[in-house]
């Protein structure tokens, strides 16, 4: 096994007396689809924000994409992509304007922007919609564009924060095909989700309870180790032990 | 630099795509200038006045004519006796009754002070004081002209002289007011809404994950509004010069430079609001109630600060628009140079620094 693309040891975040993330250890491999599960308030979002370089950890060590999380957040930000549940696209801009904007803030040159955006448009088959406002596109398309835009700068890791929230099952399935394709290209996918069936699609997953990682492994292994019939049961069993309320 | 350029371009696209924003941005200053200039004037024109001319000599007749000729007064009736001045106010719908005493000419020629009596309907105090001021002004000028040939009578007379705005036009007062109002609205409300919108849409998260420095994100959001505000100032000044015939007495570059300072103050306030408000609606409410209302009430533009109770006077010191209003009035109307508005400039600078420091702190806290 090569060096993990994300590696944390005792990574902790405290807000005053409150320990939001309590000494988590993660090792995620290149090209892996890693599901990051947990109830609301379990510390999932805080952990992800730390890994993205948005929040400074209180203690522990972590390397993301080969860079130190404490000292090299700038370099980390260049190596990761991010897409959230809310699609991350601007409704009042056209498809091409959105693409150019994101390429621009990642510092791509105008020549790169031109070639990247025409590639992307071709790949998604959006030649006719390139100059349409994002607002006018169906949800599934927006999602695909948002995902592609998050990978515009060739990141090594893409963080997907509940990427399929509010989308019908067919579109979700199509979206997962894109995730598999990207993972097959060696891009690591770090996915949070509420849908337990989606958890089954991941190569490996972890479940957070009260700021700690309560279970981690391949979906099948996690299920069998807890004698659970489905991922839903696993989740309920673990969440029942939670002492923290939802926030 | 490339990042900044992409960002500013995107920000302009937002503004240009949104018809409502555009309308507010460019329509509002024009509408405000026109409304304040023509409809909401606190100039009092065509006040109905009755004159009781007990003298009925050459002097009193000329005085009456002059008052009638002024656009501020309409002489409704000239009577030679005062049966009931009160009735003239009550029933004939006059605002003022002016009584010219029988002995006016002789008093004046003998070097004594003549007394005119004005009975003014003071049910609207502001209006009545304005009317009184107009009347004294009219009488004073008439007196100067009419007695010019005569030998200078030795007498002491109190005359009020209105400087900077001798005709007591409303425009010099409200143009600086409209400028501070518009800049407040554009810079505080629009910027805070624009920033909060990214938070609400969830795009802020995406921007912060990008390698772009968080402070650059904010600066790029603010640049378009800075530029648009410059356009707004130009259009207000142009309108006031062209439509309202209000000349800019002082230096235009100075006025512009200090306006830029005020814009930056407002942008800092807008950032502050955006760190407080979680939704666009909240940002709008905070800007309207917390910023626009104090601007309207405490800048001295609608209500004179000197008339307020002390606590309110002290509070008005905290309203940035108050100082900008002083600056614009000073430079634009009185023609003051920079040395005349140093105090106001320093106060604005201080406020800007404080607002920026607080918003940067709050912004950092949010980032953890």
Interface residues (C-beta under 8 A of the other chain):
Chain A: X13 X49 X52 X53 X54 X55 X56 X74 X77 X78 X80 X82 X83 X84 X85 X86 X87 X88 X89 X90 X92 X93 X97 X100 X101 X102 X103 X104 X105 X106 X107 X108 X109 X110 X159 X161
Chain B: X2 X3 X5 X6 X7 X9 X10 X13 X14 X17 X18 X201 X202 X203 X205 X206 X207 X208 X209 X210 X211 X212 X367 X368
